[in-house]
């Protein structure tokens, strides 16, 4: 499973949305309708799935799935 597939799975599970609605260019707020609670739930899910810790400062600049994938590559 690719990192994108894993991220898409976490978002889909945490927010109960179809995986097909999530792509690498999806913006969290504009396309996926994230609110602040959604952000927290997804970050916790990503941290568990990838066994990483993401600081508040790191996640502040993450606005899309692509941004999240880049962050994961840099901290892994």
NORGI-V427356 format. One record per run of one state. SS is the DSSP state (helix for helix, strand for strand, loop for the rest). FROM is the first residue (numbers start at 1). TO is the last residue. If there is no record, write none. Layout:
[[SS & FROM & TO] [SS & FROM & TO]]
//
This chain:
[[loop & 1 & 2] [helix & 3 & 15] [loop & 16 & 18] [helix & 19 & 21] [loop & 22 & 26] [strand & 27 & 27] [loop & 28 & 35] [helix & 36 & 50] [loop & 51 & 55] [helix & 56 & 60] [loop & 61 & 63] [strand & 64 & 64] [helix & 65 & 75] [loop & 76 & 76]]
//
